């Protein structure tokens, strides 16, 4: 998994949602969000130093000039208190909460090279960050495996305290979580040398792996 440099930081605003929205393509994204991405992309690409192109996924200036927006998606999260309550048997489920953060893979020659982040700021929607590549490639891969035409709905879920990333798949009245590769390895779901494959998991399975890491993260913050 390749991570590049990042330009600027972003805020985070949470709002509870009952079900994840469908995979969102640029032409179907909220108009103001897409407009912010379209305005922000050339501006941020112009900030990239030519001697650091590889840190942003580009081999040369020609590739940088061919960059375009890919399919955007909304970032969701699960809160530590909810994860621990469910793991301890004190809750019946873990709410998935929508942030106001949108991620747009930046594409060149059919492959994602980096990510553009759009977020709600004081004056409205703005592009606030360029950098990194995950989870762009895996989101594109899973969108192909679970097409909207087959009745699937996808939502990207990030547990910020542990850096864990999942795709929630909703189909036929139920939701399951698919850990992305780095998450599966870092949480100990598979061994370091074990081949990775995408696997749907119940929330109870996921929280059993997440809870110890979430507790450790909270303890480090308190210390």
N, C-alpha and C positions, 0 to 999 in steps of 0.2 A: 504494500500500500504506500503510495507516494504522497508526501505532504510538502507543500511549498511554502514560501514566505507569505505573509498576510499584510495587507495595507489597511490600517485603521481598525477600530473596534466597533461593536454594536451593542445596543441595549436589548432588554428582554421584557416583554409584557405578556402575562399569562391570562388565558380565558378558558374555562372548562368547556369541553365539548362532549357530547354523548357518544358520537360515532365519528371515526375519521372521515374526512372528505375524500372524494375520488382523487386519483392522480391528476394533477392540474398541469395542462399544457399552456405555453405562453399565450396562445390566442384565446384561452379561456380564463386566464388569470384575471383578477380584478384589474380594471383598466389603469387605475392609478399606480398599482404595483408594477405592472408591465411598463408603463411609461417611465417610471423611475429607473427600472433596469435598463431600458433602451437609452436613456440619457446618461446613466452612470457608466455603462460599459466602456464607451470610447474615452471618457474622462479618466477612468482608472487604468485602462490600457496605456494611456499616454503617460502615466506616472511610472510605468515599469522601466527601470534602467536597462539599457540594451546589453550591458555586461552581466545582467542577472536574469535573462530570459528563461534559462533552464529552471530557475527556481519557481517559475510560474507555469512550467509545462510546455514552453515553446522553444523550438530549436533555433529559430532565426527570426529576423524582423518580418520576413514575408509571411510566416505563419501567424505572427502577431496581427498582421494586417488582415488576415483572412478570418479572424476570430468572430464568432457570432453567438447569440444567446441560444441555449438549449432549452429543454423543457423544465420549467420552474416548479418547485414544490414547497409547500408550507412545512415548517419545522414544528413538531409536537414534542412534548416531554412528559415524563412521569416524575412526580416529586418524591424526594427521599422519605418524607413522613408517610406517604401513601404506600410506598414499597415496603417499608418496615412494618407498618400496621398490618398489611396483608400477610407478610411472611410470618408475623407473630400470631396470626389467627384473630386479629382484632378488627378485621375489615373483610367484606365479601368480595372486594375487587380492587383494582388499581385504576383510578381515573386517568384517562389520556387527555392532556390539556394542550390546547393550541397556543403557540406563541404568535407574535406578529412578525416573525422572521421568515423570510422567503429565501431559498437558495436556487440559483440559476447556474447549471453547468455552462461553462464557456467552451464552445465547440470549435474545432478546427479539423478539417478533412475527415469529418465523421466521428471524431473521438473527443471525449471531454479532457480539457487540459487544466482547467482551474475552476474556481467557483466565484460567482458574484453574489454577495449578500445584500438584500434589500430589507429595510426595517422601518418601523414607524418611529419618527423622530419628532421633535418639538414642532417643526413646520410642515409635517406630513411625511409621506413615503419618500425615502432616500436610499440610493445605493451607498452602502457604508463600508464595504469590505471587499477586497479581492485577494484570493489566495487559497492554497490547499486544493485538493482534488476530491478527497473522500467527503461524502458518499456518492458523488456523481456517477462513476462507472457502475457501481453496484445497483444504484437506483434504476439506471437505464437497463441493466441486465434483468432486474426483477420486473420492470414494467413490461418487458418482452415476454417473460414467463407467465405473467398474470395480466393479460390484456383487459382493458376496460370493456371491450366487446364481448368478453366471456363472463361479464357480470362481476368482476373483481374490483375492489376499491383498495387503493394503497395509501398509506400514510407513513412518512418518515418520522421516527421517534428517536430522540436523543436524551439520554440521562446525563445531564451536564456535569454532575458531581463525579462521575466515574469515566466520562468520555465514551460511554457505551452507545452503540448505534444499532437500531433495529428498523425493520420495515413491518408495519402492521398490515395484514391482509384480511380484509373483510369480504366474505362471500357466503352465500346461502345462510345468512342469519347468524354467523359466528365470526369471531375475530381471533387471529393467531399472530404471534410475533416470530419474525425471522431475524436472527442475529446476523450482522455482517461479519466478514471474516476476522478482522482485527478484534472485534468484540468477542467472538466465540473463543479465540485463542487467549485473550487477556483475562477473561472470566473463568478460564479453565474448563470450558465446555468440550474442548478437544485438546489433545496434546500438541506440543509445538511442531512435531514432525508428522502429525497425522493429516492426511488429505482433507481438505475442506469441501463441504457441499452445503447448499442452502437447505435448511430444515425448519419446518414450521413447528413452533413450540407453544404450549399452553402458558398462560401467565403464571401459573403456579410453578412450572419448571423454570421459567425465566427468573422469577423473584428468588428462588432458592439459590441461584448463582449470584444474583445481584446483591442480595441483602448483606452478606459479609463485607463486600467491597464498599457498599454505601455506608455501613457502620464505620468502617475504617476511615473513609473520607471525612465523615462528620467528626470523628475523634481527633483527626489531625487538625481540623479547623479549630476545634475547641482548645487544643493544646497551643 
